Amino acid sequence: MRLPPLLPLLLPLLWLSCSDYKLNGGAGGNTGGDGGGGPGPDGGATTGDDTGWRPTDDEPGDGGGDGGGDGGTPVDPEKIDVVVLVDTAYWYDCYHPEIDVRVAELAEALMATGHDVGFAVATFDDYNVSGQWWAADGGRPYTLVQQLTTDLGAIRSSTSALEMVWGGDGPGSGYEAIVQAVRGRGYDQACDGSYDSARDVKPWQAAGDDAFGGGVHGVQDTSVAGTGTLAGVGFRTGAAKVVVLAVENALRDTAYGHDLPEGACLGAATSLDAENALTSAGAAFVGINAYEFQDIDGTPQAQLRSLAANTGALWDEDGDGLKDDLAVLSGSWDWPPVDQAVEVILQVAGVE
């Protein structure tokens, strides 16, 4: 298990101090600072401000078409498609959000706004690579729990079984989750063209440029109520797309010294892959930081802020009429209040 610096020495104190933290997040989230700079995408230090470098068009390992663009179709101002990507892995057992409740609450609140809302849910843990100390024990890099639907009952049913599980080590496959949700390219760890349910991810639709070279059936289900056809969760043509990433720890990132699996077809997703996937599909980003040690380890906050800055994910947090705050919320060991999450989603979607 890779722990944040000095954290092993502080664990006993943290265990005793759990009661000092507000566990319900009821006082309101905040964008917060980055909790201390970490290495940026270029190897330099991050400062946590609202500026950021901009991604190039592509990079090695990005692979595959995005499949998520609308081909220039105008966005319907009342039509919003939201996919929530939930980190289900924890590595310390003091407190963890009731993610089944949080996701359902968010779906209910969004659908109560009067907008035409489609909602999808996916989870991520980590890559499951045999023989690697850092790999997830039984975890998967991405699982589509609920294809995009307008049926609130289906969302409630599919999310009722969501729960936190032991993750092994800290960093998780959040960048991979973004790429899969937006591009639906699939993930073939052994690059053998066959699907292994313990470690691989099926594509949205079988295609020659997916991770399996078109040899594995996709997960798309056209019978789902209100769904669309666009990769990788069923985005609807013309809808404003919003990707919400809720993390319980850092994102697996070589810029922070984390290992990535080798040998996978199309490669394992990087931060730049995630940024390119979001921008090429015209999808807005919202980050939620529910990391239990965010007060002493700023890595997840810095990574979420970098994603927001590099994809132009901004909102008006202070109500001054200017969208100049990064769309990253923190709930103090929990998700932020649902009304705040709804507000930032509507703002980044441009439909507030």
N, C-alpha and C positions, 0 to 999 in steps of 0.2 A: 504494500500500500504506500503510495507517495503522499506524504502529508505536507501541508504548507510549512514554510520556515518557522521554527520555534514551536510549532503546534504540539509536537509530542510532549514538550515540557509543560505546556499549558493545559493539556487535556484534563488533569485532575481538577484544576481550578474551574475550567469550563463546566465540568460535570456538576460542581457544587453551585455554580452561578446560573444554572438554567432558569431558576425561578425569577431571576432579575430581569429577564427579557419578556417583552410583551408578545404573547404567543398568538393572539388573534388578529394582529395587524389592524385593529379597529381605529387607531388614531390617524390613519391616512398614510398612504405610501409617499415616496419621494424619489426624485431622480438621484439624489445623493451624489457624493463624490466617488471617485474610482477606488477609494480606500488605499491609495498608494499605487504608484506607477508600476506597471509590468512591462515586459518587452512588447513593443508594437510589431506590426506586420513586417516592418523593414529591419527589425532587430534593435531599433532604438527604444527609448523609454517613452511610455505613454504618460500624458499629463492629466488626462481625464477631462480636457476641455471639449468644446463642441466642434472643434475642427477635426478633420481627418483626411488621410490620403485617399485617393480615388483608385478603384481597381481598373486594371486594363481589361480589354475585351475578353481575354481567355488566358489559360495557363495550362501547362502539362498536367494531366490527371483530371481535368474537368470533364472531358469526354461527353459524348452523347448530346443529342439535341434537347432543348429545354421542353419542348412539347407543351409549354404553358402559355405561350403568347396568344393574343387575340387577333393577330394580324392587322392591327390598327383599328379594331372595332372600338367606337367611342364607349366610354364608361357610363353606365346608367347611374345617376346620382343617388338613386334610392336602392340600388342593388349592391349588397356587400357580402363577400364570401370570406369567412374567417376560418383559419385552421389553427388550432392550438396544439403545440408540440410540448409534451410534458415529460420532464426528466423524472423517472420513477425510481432512480437509484439514490440511496443514501449510504454514507460510510460512518456515521456516528448516530447514536440512538437517543439523543436528548429530546428532539421534537421534529416533527415533519408535518407539512400541511395535509389536510384531508382532501386530497386532490379530486376524489370523486365528487365531493360536495362543491369544491371551488369551480370545477369545469362546468358542472351542471348549472350552477348559479350564473356563471358568465353567459352561457347559452341562453338561459331564460331571460336575463336582463337585456341582452342584445335584441332578442326577438320581440321584446316588449317596447322597443323604441319606435316601432311603426315602420321601420325600414324593411325592405325585402332581404332577409338575412339567410344565408346558407352557412352551415357550421360543420366543421370536420374536426376530428380528434386523432392524434397519433402520439405514440410514446417512444422514448428512447432510453437506453441504458448505456451500453458500450459495445465495442467490437468483441466478439468471442473468438479469440485466436488461440489455437492449441499451443501449449508450451510456453506462453508468455505470462510472466508474473502479473502484468498490469491488466490483462484481459478480463472481461466480465465472466463470472461463473454462472453460466446459464442465461446471461443477458443477451439482448439483441440490439443492433445499432439503430433499428427503426421498425416500428410496427404500426400499421394503419388500423386504428381501433374502430373508427367510424368514418366512412366515406362521406363527403359533403352531402348534407341533406337539409331540407327545410322542415323536417318532421321532429319536433321537440321531444315527442315520446320516444322516438328511436335514439335520440341523443342521450336522454336520461337512462334508457335501458343499457346502452353500450358503455356508458361511463360508470355505471354503478359498481363495477368490479375493479376499478382503478385503485391501486394501492402502492405505497412505497415498499421497496424491497432492498435488501442489502446489496450494495454495488461492487464490493471488492476493494477497488481503489477510488481515488477522487474523480479525475476527469472523465467526462462522458462524451458521447457521440452527437452532440447538438448540431454541429456543422453538417454532419451527414444527414440528420433529420431534416434540416432545411432543404438540402439538395433533393432528397427523396420526395419531400412533400411538394416541391415546386416543379421538379423536372421528371420525377418518376422513372429514373433511369435504371433502378435496381442496383443490387450490390452482390457480386460473386467473389467471395473471399478467395477461393481456390483457383478462380479463373478457369474452371473446367467445363463451363457451359451447362452445368446441372445445378438444381436448386437443393440446398441443404437447409432445412428449417431451423437448425440450431444456430446458424451464423449468417445466412444470406438474407437478402431482401428481394422479393419479386418486383418486377417493373410494373408500372401502371398499365401499359399495353406492350405486348411483345413487338419488338422492332429490331431491325438489323443493327442499329447503333446503341441498343441497350447493353447492360452489363453481361447478358447471356447470349448476345448475338441473335436475339429473336427466338431462342430455343425454349423459353419458359413462358407459359401463359401468364398474362398480367392479372392484376387484382381488380381491375375495373368491373363494377357491377352496374349495368344500365337500369336495373330494376329499382334502385334506391330512389325514394321519393324526393323530387326536387333537385336531383343532382345534375351536374354538368358533365362535360366530356373531356375537359382539359386536364393535363397532368398537373400534379400527381395525386390529387385527392378528389377530383371531379369539379374543379372550378367551372363556373358558368360563364359563357361568352358574354362579354360586356360588363361583368361585375367588377367592382373594386376589390382587389385581393389584399388581405392582411394576414401575415404570418406572425403568430404570437409564440415566442419561445420562453418557456418557464423553466428555469434551471435550479438545481439543488447543489451544484458544484461547478467547477470550471469546465470549459469546453476543451476537448482534447485538441491540442494545438502545438505543433513543433516549435513555434516561436516562444513558447513557454517551457520548452524542454520536455514535452510529453512525447511518448512513443506513438507511432501510427503503424497499423498493419501494413505489411508489404505483400506484393504479389496479386492484389485484387484487380480484376478487370476494371478499367477506368479509374482505378486508384481509390484511396480513402479521401473523403472530402476535407478540404482545408477551409480556412476563413475566407480566402479569396474565392473559392468555389461557391461558398454560401452567398457571398456578396454578389457575384456574377449571376447566380441563379435568381436571386431576388430582383435585381435590376433588369435582367433580360425579360423576365415575366411581368414586369411592372407591378410587383408586389411590395406593399409597404411592410415595415417591420416594427414589432413592439417587443421589448424585452421585459421579463419579470424575473427579478432576483429574489429567490427564497432560500439562498444559501445560509446555513445555520451559523457559519463563522465569518460572515461578511464584514463584521466590525474589525476583524484583525487580518483578514485575507481579502484583498481587493481584486483578485484575479477575475472572478466571474463578472463583477461590475465593469471592470475595464474592458473585458471582451464584449459584453453586451453594448457598451457605449461605443466601442469601435464599429460594431455592426451597424448601429444606428447612424453614426456619423458618416460612414462610408456609403450608406444607401439613402441618405437624406431623410431619415425618419425623425421628424420634429413635430412638436406640439406646443400649445400655449398653456403651460402649467400654471403660471401666475396670473392669468387672466388679463394681461396687458394688451391683448390684441395682436401679439406677435408670436408666431410659431418659431421660437428660438430655443426650446428646451428639448434635449434628446429624449426619445420615446422609450425610456427605460425606467421601470418602476421597481421599488423595493418595498417589501411588506414586513420587514423585521421578523424573519423566520417564518413568514407566511406569505400568502398572496396579498396584494394590496386590496383595499376595499373595492367591491365590484363596480360601484358607480364610477370610481376613478378609472378602472380598467376599461369600462365602456366608453368613457369620454375620450381617452387617448386613442382607442381603436377607431372611433368615429372621426376624430380629427386627422389621423394619418391617412384614413381612407378618403378624406376630402368630402365627407357628407354630413359634417356636423351642422 
